[in-house]
Amino acid sequence: QVRLVESGGGLVQAGDSLRLSCAASGLTFGNYVMGWFRQAPGKEREFVAGVTGGSAFEEYADSVKGRFTVSRDNPKNTVDLQMNYLKPEDTAVYYCAAELQLKSRVKTYWNEYDYWGQGTQVTVSL
């Protein structure tokens, strides 16, 4: 049984940093692209960042480039999202997702991912 568990969300002020972590179990972690998505109230789930199985490729949404960094630790089966210079518009529930890697690229559409975590809330106040 595949399980993805996010942690690290919280309430912060604009300009602060947060580090989200996702712990995976029940899958051969290095065979999966890991992605981070977010969903704000009333909005569609959107891609934030992702990394291929061997960390050869990373992909970021334009809105987070230069502020967020995705990294993974395959021996520990974890993927992190370091979020710096947070803005109120970053407020959302953040989800970790896994997609069996068939090609060396990060997919950016949510329905291309196979497994999902339960999400962690990030709230950024002014």
LUMDO-70664 format. One record per residue (C-alpha): residue in one letter; x, z, y. Coordinates in steps of 0.5 Angstrom, whole numbers, padded with zeros to 4 digits, always signed. Example, Ala and Ser with C-alpha at 12.3 -4.5 7.8 and 13.67 -1.06 7.14 Angstrom:
2
a+0025+0016-0009/s+0027+0014-0002/
This chain:
126
q+0000+0000+0000/v+0003-0002+0007/r+0003+0003+0012/l+0005+0002+0019/v+0005+0009+0024/e+0006+0008+0031/s+0009+0014+0035/g+0012+0016+0042/g+0006+0014+0047/g+0004+0018+0052/l+0002+0019+0060/v+0007+0017+0065/q+0008+0016+0072/a+0010+0009+0074/g+0017+0007+0074/d+0018+0012+0068/s+0021+0010+0061/l+0018+0011+0054/r+0020+0009+0047/l+0015+0007+0042/s+0017+0008+0035/c+0014+0005+0028/a+0015+0007+0021/a+0014+0002+0016/s+0013+0004+0008/g+0010+0000+0002/l+0014-0007+0004/t+0020-0010+0004/f+0022-0009+0011/g+0027-0014+0012/n+0023-0019+0010/y+0018-0018+0016/v+0018-0020+0023/m+0016-0014+0027/g+0011-0015+0033/w+0009-0010+0038/f+0002-0012+0041/r-0002-0008+0046/q-0010-0008+0048/a-0013-0005+0055/p-0020-0004+0055/g-0024-0010+0056/k-0018-0015+0055/e-0016-0018+0049/r-0010-0016+0044/e-0004-0019+0047/f+0003-0020+0045/v+0009-0016+0048/a+0015-0017+0044/g+0017-0018+0037/v+0024-0019+0033/t+0025-0023+0026/g+0027-0019+0020/g+0035-0020+0021/s+0034-0019+0028/a+0037-0026+0030/f+0031-0027+0034/e+0027-0023+0039/e+0021-0025+0043/y+0018-0022+0049/a+0012-0023+0054/d+0014-0026+0061/s+0010-0019+0063/v+0015-0015+0060/k+0022-0019+0060/g+0027-0015+0063/r+0024-0008+0062/f+0022-0008+0055/t+0027-0008+0049/v+0025-0009+0042/s+0030-0006+0036/r+0029-0005+0029/d+0033-0001+0024/n+0032-0004+0017/p+0035+0001+0013/k+0030+0006+0016/n+0024+0002+0016/t+0023+0003+0023/v+0022-0002+0029/d+0022+0001+0037/l+0020-0001+0043/q+0024+0001+0049/m+0020+0001+0055/n+0023+0002+0062/y+0020+0001+0069/l+0013+0002+0067/k+0007+0000+0071/p+0000+0002+0071/e-0002-0005+0068/d+0002-0003+0062/t-0003+0002+0060/a-0006+0000+0054/v-0006+0002+0046/y+0000-0001+0043/y+0000-0003+0036/c+0006-0005+0031/a+0005-0011+0027/a+0008-0014+0021/e+0008-0021+0019/l+0012-0024+0013/q+0017-0028+0015/l+0017-0035+0013/k+0021-0038+0019/s+0026-0035+0024/r+0022-0034+0029/v+0017-0029+0032/k+0010-0031+0032/t+0006-0029+0038/y-0001-0029+0036/w-0005-0023+0034/n-0008-0026+0028/e-0002-0029+0025/y+0000-0022+0023/d-0001-0019+0016/y-0001-0011+0017/w-0003-0007+0023/g-0002+0000+0025/q-0007+0005+0028/g-0004+0004+0035/t-0001+0009+0040/q-0004+0010+0047/v+0000+0009+0053/t-0002+0011+0060/v+0002+0009+0066/s-0001+0013+0073/l+0001+0011+0080/
